[in-house]
């Protein structure tokens, strides 16, 4: 078996690639999508469809935005 990777799209700096696993005749046996990180290009997750891969990107960005919000710890109780 061999795999063929095809860039499907870029979303917010992340690459979404379609991975086709082919047999010795070139017939596609399995297909899935992988999300590659914007910094190092490492695989962050995989899904059976492209919409699922896009959800991984959105979920990751929302989580990073939530963590970036500073908590208001300087409020003095009156």
PEZIMO-V857055 format. One record per run of one state. SS is the DSSP state (h for helix, s for strand, l for the rest). FROM is the first residue (numbers start at 0). LEN is the number of residues. If there is no record, write none. Layout:
[[SS;FROM;LEN] [SS;FROM;LEN]]
//
This chain:
[[l;0;1] [s;1;10] [l;11;2] [s;13;9] [l;22;5] [s;27;9] [l;36;6] [s;42;5] [l;47;2] [h;49;19] [l;68;10]]
//
